[in-house]
Amino acid sequence: MKSKSLLFLLAILPSLSFAALDTAKIEAVTGLKGALNEAEGVFKVSAPRNDVKINVDGWQMPPFMGLTSWASFLPGKKEEAMVMGDLVLFQDEVNPVMSVALNAGLSVTALHNHFFYDEPKVYFMHIGGEGTADKLSAAVKAALDKTKEIRAVNPVPEKMFGKGFAPGANSITSAPLEAEMGGKATAKDGMAKFVFGRVSKMPCGCEVGKEMGVNTWAAFAGTDESAVVDGDFCVLETELQAVLKTLRDGGINIVAIHHHMIMEEPRYLFLHYWGKGNAVELAKTVKSAIGTQKK
């Protein structure tokens, strides 16, 4: 009897999963109406971006044509539920919303544009996560509520970070940045740049590294007290969330998350960033983010 019971359990184990989602509660927590795809077992809530008129290629685009934030919920295997979604955001919303999403336990998996000649400029931030349906629903709501908060203060999307950046001349001192970054800077016309290489292998068997673009870099301009840093992080998929959180906690803005190659091994993602402030403090944040990565 024991052997038959064991065989029965082994037979049904792959089909065991959490119970169906409480769709009414997801709607209540998110404040959004949803639709159930019974064939896939997915419950999707949507929020059309109709608070600001958006023109694409000279045409005022209806939200139906791809300007709708959404989140889809699925019963989980290890956790009660999982969520995947895409948030339609303006440039001044991306980083505050990203911080809210990360702090609420969601993962941010991509950030990019979907259109050319859009006015105001629109970005799309892809999210994911696992946990209880309540927690995931609350995280989605918090992210969407942040957009409403920003638009309530400024109905028209901003066109720069704060007061912008316009130094009279570049005069970055490399030495203190080298001490923070742990590397030698390349200096040019009062600017300083650091490049740290990683290695991957392409399907052809070629090993590619720093000079082939598999690198993390940071470039500083402006003055020591009023600087800008921009650059690119080369990250493993398992490193992405920690790097994002560290940069955002340090006040550095994320402007893109995407891939640069295909079929490389190991697989790398690239995130581009932009920050303003004291040069040494910016370097500390960048170095801290590098410190979260595997060596």
Secondary structure, 3 states (H helix, E strand, C coil): CHHHHHHHHHHHHHHCCCCCCCHHHHHHHHCCCEEEECCCCEEEEEEECCCCCCEECCEECCHHHCCEEEEEEEECCCCCEEEEEEEEEEHHHHHHHHHHHHHCCCEEEEEECCCCCEECCEEEEEEEEEECHHHHHHHHHHHHHHHHHHHHHCCCCCCCCCCCCCCCCCCCCHHHHHHHHCCCCEEECCEEEEEEECCEECCCCCEECHHHCCEEEEEEEECCCCEEEEEEEEEECCCHHHHHHHHHHCCCEEEEEECCCCCCECCEEEEEEEEEECHHHHHHHHHHHHHCCCC
